[in-house]
Amino acid sequence: MTLGEFLTIDAPALVIAILACVACALVGNVLVLRRQALVGDAVSHAVLPGIVVGFLIAGDLAAGPMMAGAVIAVLVAAGAVELLRKLARLEPGAAMGVVFTVMFAAGVVMIETAVGDRVHLDTQHALFGSLEASLWIGPTDLSSLADPAVLAEIPPQIPMLAVVTLAVAAVMVLAYKEIQITTFDPMLADSLGLKTKSVTIGLIIAVAITAVASFEAVGTILVIAMFTCPPATARMLTDRLQSQIWLSVLIAVGVAVTGYAAAAWVPALMGLPSLGAAGMIAVIAGIAQTLAMLFAPRHGWLAKRRRRSAALPA
């Protein structure tokens, strides 16, 4: 493979995968610590009809209508969950399961009936994304990256994900103390005048925006995996929030690169057809989580077993 082929085919897909994984991991840290990891799953499903409506209004993959439709869909879903919980007296988990499942199904039906002929989007696209289709036509070598004409052809997912990732990182830095207090001690946060519910709503909106920014390129499955696996893996390795956030970012980058290599490069070396990159990245993230659960120095299964054995009388 020449450098030009790498820059055209693999580099944009790798950059998109890394940015999507990092953005989801950053938000996922708060979800995991609040024991609300499934909220990421639920929101990723709920945004689908909003995205479809955005497609129908804009007629293309414009970021603005996608984001607006997703946020509105999440707010509608949150209101429906609360209404169902009060009227039907369902527990929050059951109400959430009903609303988000119905909304995802509605989004799939809309894709199959209303959007398929107008926009390049189908159910497989929604689930697995289209990393392999992220091509950058123009660059031939490193010097060509400084050419404005080449930069103008960069896949639109890259600048969109870059902006979202930087925005999420900035919020994590600027609101670090507020996130820490409302996550670990919400009663103290309320006593200090910090509005825990407002922070929660902001978190859900951040999850929705991150999911939408990642949705078209990497699909729902990878988004859900990245909301959970890198933060949960980092949580097994440290007890400090700051260290966990940094570790989750490193793990997200590692699984993105390793998963893409396992899907695109390893099969090619073996003379086999390439695999779905988004699905393989999710698999690698699951393997990393499993290894951490087994071998983490303090919280891993083997470490706990050694401590139990050492505590037994001789």
N, C-alpha and C positions, 0 to 999 in steps of 0.2 A: 504494500500500500504506500503510495506517495504522500508527501506532506499535503499537497493540494487535495487529494482524496480524503485525507483525515480531517482537514479543515472544513471540507464541504459536507461530509457524511457524519463523522463521529463527534467532532468537536461541538457542534451545536446541540446534539442530543445529550452529550455529557454535561454541558453547561446547564441546560434546562433541567436535567435530572438532579444535579447538585443543588441548584437554586430551589427547586420545588421541595426536595428533601430537607434542606436547611430551614426553609420557611415553616414547613409543617412541624419540624422538630422543635423549633423555638416556641411556637404556640402550644405544642403538645406537652411541654414541661409543666405548664400550669394545669392542664387538664389531668395529667397523671397524678400530680401532687394533690389535686382536689378530689381525686378518685372519680373523675368525670370523663375518663378516657372514651367511653362510649358516646359522649356528646359529640366528639369529632366524627364518629361514624354516623350518628343521627343527622348532624348538620350536613355532612357530605351527601347524604341521601335527600335531605329536604331542599337543597339548593337546586336540584335538577329541574323541577318545573319552572323556577324563576329564570334559570339559564335559557330554557327553551323559549319562554316568553320574550326574553331579551333578544334571542335570535330572530323571532318573528317580527319584533318591532324594528330592529336594525337591519335585518336582511343579510347580515354577515357576522363574523366573529369579533365584533367591536367590543373592547374591554368595558367601556362605560355602561352600556345596557346590560351586559352580563353581570357586572358587579351590582348594579342597582336592582336587577331582577332577583339576584341571589339574596341580597340583604332583605328585600321585601318578603321573599319566600320564607326566610328564617323567622322574621318577625311574625308573619302570619302563622307559621308553625308553632311558635312559642305561645301565641294567643290561643290557638286551637288546643294545645296541650293543657293550658290553664283552664279553659272552658270545659274541656272533657273531664278534667280532674274534679271540678266543682259540681258539674251537672250529673255526671255518671258516677261520681265518687270513686274513680279509679286511682290507684297509687300512681305517683309521677312516672315511674318506669314503664308501667303498662300504657298509660296515656301517651307517653313519648313513642313507644313502640308502634302504637296504632297510627298516630299522626304521621310520623316520618316514613313508615312503610307505605302508607296510602299515597303520600306525596311523591315518593320515589316511583311507585307504580304509575301514578298519573303522568310523571315526567317521561317515563318509558313509552307510555301510550302516545303521548304528544309527539315524541320523536318519530315513532313509527307511522303516525298518521299525518302530522302537520309540517314537520321540519325536514324530513328526509329528502324531499325533492328540491327544497330551497337552499339548504345549507348542508355542507359535508359533515353530517353527524348521524351516527347510528348507535345502537345499544352496545355493540362491541367497542366502539370509539369511547362511549361514556364510561365503560368499565375499565378498559385497558389503555386508553389514551392512544397517542400516535407519535411516540418518540422517534420511531424509525423514519417517519415522514418529515422530520424537522431538518431540512436541508438548507445549507447556506451557499447559494450560487454566487461564485465570484472569486473567493480567495484562492490564490495559487501558492503563496508562500507567506512567511511572517511579515515581510515588507508590505504586502498587499493589504494587510489589515489596517494600514494607515490611510488607505484610499477612501475618500468620502463616498464614492460610487459603490464600493464594496460594502462599506458600513451601512449604506442605505438599504442593502438587501438582507441584512441580518434578520433571522426569524423573529417575528413580533413577540413571541413568547418570552424571549430572553430579556428585552428591556422591561416588559411588564412584570416578570418574576423578579428581576433585579430590584425594581422599585418596591414591590411588596415585601421582599426579604429585608431590604434596608429599613423600610418603615416598621416592620415587626421588630427588628433588632433595636431600632431607636426607641420604640415604646417600651421594650423590655429594660433598656438602660434607664430611661427617664422615669419610668414608673416602677422601678425595681422594689423600692421600699413598700409602696402601696400593694403591689402584687404579693410580696412576701407576707405582709401582715394580714391581708384579707384571706390568703391561702391557709396560713398556719394557725391564725387565731382570729376568726371573724368577729367574735364577741369583743375582743380588744379593739378591733378596727371600728366597730360600731360605736364603742365608747369614746374613741378618738375623733369621731365625726366623719370617718371614712365610710362612704356608702357602698356596702358590700354588693348590693343588688346592681348598682350601676357598674361596678367593676365586672360583675358576672355578665351583664348584657354586653358590655364592651368586649369581653372575651369571646362571646358567641359571635359577635359581628366580625371580630378578627379571624375567628375560625372560618366563617363563611367567605370572607374576602380571600383568605389564603387558599381555601379549597377551590374557589372559582378560578383564581390565577393559575392554579396547578392543573385544573380539571381537564382542559382541552388537550394538553400535552401528555400527561401521565395517567389520567383516568382515576376513577373513584377508588379502585382497589389500592393503588400505591399511596394515594392521599391518606386513606384510613390507616394503612400500615405505618406511614411516617408520622402521623399524629401520635402513635402509641409506642412503636418499637424502639426508636433511638432514645427517647426520654426514659422509657422503662428500663432499657439496658443500662443507661447512665445511672439511673437510680440504684441499681444493684451494685454499682462500683463506688459510690460516694454517698455521704450523708450531708454534704454542703450544697446549698442551692446553686451558688455561683459555679462551683466545680461541675455540678450536674449539667448546667446549661452549656458550658464549654465542651464537656464530654459528649453531650447529645449532638452538638454541631459536628464534632470530629467523627462521631459514629455515622451520622447522616451522610457526610461526604464519603466516608469509607465504603458504606454499603452501596451508595450510588455508583461509585467507580467500579467496585468489585462486581456488582450485579450487572452493570452494562458490559463489562469485560466477559463475564460468564455467559451472557446472552449473545453477544455479537462476535467477539474475537475467539474465544475458546472453541466453539463449534466450527468456525471457519478453519482453524488449525487442524481440526480432526476431519475435515472434509464433510461436515454435516451442515444442514441448513441452520440459519440463525434462529434464536428463540425470541419471544416477546421480552423486550428490555424491562418494561414496567413490572411485569409479573416476576421476572427473575430478581429484580431489586427488592421486591417485597419478600421473596423467598430468602434472600441473603439477610435481610433485616430480621426475619424470624429465626434464622440460624444463629445470628449474633445474640439475640435475646435468649435463646436456649443455652448457648455457651455461658453467658453471664449468669443465668440461673443455676448452672451446675458448678462453675469454677470461680465465681466472684470471691475475692479474698476474705470478705467478711460476711456477706449475705448469701453467698452461694450454698447450694445443697451440700457439697463436700465439706466446706468450712464448718457449717452447722453440725454436720455429722461428726467431725473431728472433735468439736467442742463438747458434744454430748458424750462421746466416748471418753474424753479426758475427765469429764465430771463424774463418771461412774466409779464406784469404789473398786479398788483392786481385788 
